[in-house]
Amino acid sequence: MLRIRNLSKSYQGARVRAVLRNVELDLAAGDYVSIMGESGSGKSTLLNLIAGLDVPDEGEIAVDGVALGGLSDDALTRLRRERMGFVFQAFHVLPYLSVVQNVALPLNLLGAQAHTATRRARAMLDAVGLGERVSSAPRELSGGELQRVAIARALVHEPALVLADEPTGNLDPDSADQVLALLREQIKGRRSAGILVTHSRHAAQSTDHVLVLGPEGLGRPDSTR
């Protein structure tokens, strides 16, 4: 589902700063890994490169068999919509849409008929334990519930790859544990490949393997299960 080879990225400021060097990673369907590293180690840069939001200096990235290099902006947008799902620390749930409308949004963008998008969004909300909140406004939900909405939205179109960037950073410990368990359950159950970027060793232990991003690339995974 994800193949990365010899990935490097630098930024030009007062001096050239190498953020990523020789990163390599292979994820198959159902693989779920976490990436840890110090602030400034390049975790968010790596996610942006995988998502096609930034361009590497060197190296190759392929998502679900599609090489990102050389794709037009329109083709990259289609790839993100069709084959990737995103979960962020800040939820990014749209306040003017109901819960079910938020979750149906990726399907609407892909051209699904309205009744099909709504049906699938309702089923996804059932799967994350929010079947009774489909008509609620986001302001009526707790932080943990909002992150469940974000997970449902990220997975409703059955993406090949799920990218989660500090998804529990704004949650209390109990809500964080519930979200981590749910995210793992949904990624593994749907046979997506998943990457969790986190500063938390506790959060990282919800994944199959922990990778550490450092100056020389990704370190060997440590089995957590």
C-alpha positions in Angstrom: 0.0 0.0 0.0 2.9 2.4 0.7 6.4 2.2 -0.7 9.1 4.8 0.1 12.6 4.6 -1.2 15.7 6.9 -0.5 13.5 9.8 0.5 15.3 13.1 1.4 14.1 16.6 1.9 15.9 19.9 2.8 14.8 23.4 3.3 16.7 26.5 2.2 16.9 29.3 4.8 19.9 31.2 6.1 21.5 27.8 5.5 20.4 24.5 4.1 18.7 22.3 6.7 18.3 18.6 5.9 15.0 17.5 7.4 14.8 13.9 6.1 17.6 11.7 4.8 17.3 8.3 3.1 13.9 7.4 4.5 12.7 4.0 3.5 9.4 2.3 4.4 7.1 -0.5 3.2 3.5 -0.9 4.4 1.1 -3.6 3.3 -2.6 -3.8 3.7 -3.4 -4.1 7.5 0.0 -2.8 8.6 -0.2 -0.1 11.3 2.9 1.7 12.5 3.7 4.7 14.6 6.4 7.3 13.9 8.1 9.1 16.8 10.9 11.6 16.9 12.0 14.8 18.5 10.4 18.1 17.5 11.8 19.2 14.2 12.8 15.6 13.2 10.6 15.8 10.1 7.5 13.8 11.1 5.0 16.3 9.7 7.2 16.8 6.7 7.2 13.1 6.0 3.4 13.0 6.2 3.2 16.0 3.8 5.4 14.2 1.3 3.4 11.0 1.6 0.2 13.0 1.0 1.7 14.7 -2.1 1.5 18.1 -0.4 5.2 18.6 -0.7 7.9 17.4 -3.1 11.0 15.5 -2.0 14.5 16.5 -3.1 15.3 12.8 -3.8 13.5 9.5 -3.6 10.3 7.8 -4.5 6.9 7.4 -2.9 4.1 5.1 -4.2 0.6 4.8 -2.7 -1.4 1.8 -3.6 0.8 1.2 -6.6 0.7 4.8 -7.9 4.0 6.7 -7.9 3.5 10.3 -6.8 6.5 11.7 -8.7 5.3 13.4 -11.9 1.6 13.5 -11.1 -0.2 16.7 -11.8 -1.8 18.7 -9.0 -5.2 17.5 -10.1 -4.0 13.8 -10.1 -2.5 14.2 -6.7 -5.8 15.7 -5.4 -7.7 12.7 -6.8 -5.2 10.3 -5.3 -5.7 11.9 -1.9 -9.5 11.8 -2.1 -9.7 8.3 -3.4 -6.9 6.4 -1.6 -6.0 8.3 1.6 -7.7 9.2 4.8 -6.5 11.9 7.3 -7.0 12.3 11.0 -5.6 15.5 12.7 -5.1 16.7 16.2 -7.5 19.6 15.7 -10.4 17.5 14.3 -11.2 19.8 11.4 -14.9 19.0 11.7 -16.9 21.6 9.8 -19.1 23.5 12.3 -21.9 24.4 9.8 -22.5 20.7 8.8 -24.2 18.1 10.9 -22.2 15.0 12.0 -23.5 12.8 9.2 -22.9 15.5 6.6 -19.3 15.9 7.8 -18.7 12.1 7.5 -20.4 12.0 4.1 -18.2 14.8 2.7 -15.4 12.6 1.2 -18.0 10.5 -0.6 -19.7 13.7 -1.9 -16.4 14.9 -3.3 -15.9 11.6 -5.0 -19.3 12.0 -6.8 -21.4 9.5 -4.8 -25.1 10.0 -5.0 -26.5 11.8 -1.9 -28.5 8.9 -0.6 -25.6 6.5 -1.0 -23.2 8.9 0.8 -25.7 9.4 3.6 -26.3 5.7 4.0 -22.5 4.9 4.2 -21.9 7.8 6.5 -24.6 6.5 8.9 -23.1 3.0 8.8 -19.6 4.4 9.6 -21.0 6.5 12.5 -22.6 3.3 13.8 -19.2 1.6 13.6 -17.5 4.3 15.7 -20.3 4.4 18.3 -22.1 7.6 17.2 -25.1 6.2 15.5 -27.4 8.3 17.8 -25.6 11.5 17.0 -26.0 11.7 13.2 -28.1 14.8 13.3 -26.1 16.6 16.0 -24.2 19.8 15.3 -20.4 19.5 16.1 -20.8 22.0 18.9 -22.9 19.5 20.8 -20.1 16.9 20.9 -17.2 16.4 23.3 -13.6 16.4 22.1 -13.5 12.6 22.1 -16.7 12.4 20.1 -15.4 14.9 17.6 -12.3 12.8 17.0 -14.6 9.8 16.4 -16.3 11.9 13.7 -13.0 12.7 12.2 -12.0 8.9 12.2 -15.4 8.1 10.6 -14.8 10.7 7.9 -11.3 9.5 7.2 -12.4 5.9 6.7 -15.9 6.2 5.1 -14.5 6.0 1.5 -12.4 2.9 2.4 -8.9 4.4 1.8 -5.9 2.3 1.2 -3.8 4.5 3.5 -4.7 6.3 6.7 -2.4 9.1 8.0 -3.1 10.2 11.6 -1.1 13.2 12.9 -1.2 13.5 16.8 -4.9 12.5 16.8 -5.0 12.4 20.6 -3.1 15.6 21.4 -6.2 17.6 22.4 -7.9 14.8 24.4 -8.0 13.8 28.0 -6.4 10.4 28.8 -9.6 8.4 28.9 -10.8 9.8 25.6 -7.4 9.4 24.1 -7.3 5.7 24.9 -10.8 5.2 23.4 -9.8 7.0 20.2 -6.6 5.0 19.9 -8.4 1.7 20.4 -11.0 2.8 17.8 -8.5 3.9 15.3 -6.6 0.7 15.5 -9.8 -1.4 15.3 -11.0 0.4 12.2 -7.6 0.4 10.4 -7.0 -3.3 11.1 -10.6 -4.3 10.4 -10.7 -2.5 7.1 -7.3 -3.7 6.0 -6.0 -0.2 5.4 -2.3 0.7 6.0 -2.0 3.2 8.8 0.6 5.6 10.1 0.3 7.3 13.5 2.6 10.2 14.1 2.8 10.9 17.8 5.0 12.3 20.6 3.4 9.8 23.0 5.0 6.4 23.7 1.7 5.3 25.2 -0.1 6.2 21.9 2.6 4.6 19.9 2.0 1.3 21.7 -1.4 1.0 20.1 0.3 0.2 16.8 2.0 -2.9 15.6 5.5 -1.3 15.4 7.2 1.8 16.6 9.6 3.6 14.2 11.9 6.4 15.3 12.7 9.2 12.8 16.2 10.6 13.2 19.0 12.2 11.3 19.7 9.1 9.3 16.1 8.1 8.5 13.7 5.7 10.2 15.0 3.4 12.8 14.2 -0.3 13.1 10.7 -1.0 14.4 10.4 -2.2 17.9 7.6 -4.8 18.3 5.0 -3.6 20.7 2.7 -6.6 20.5 
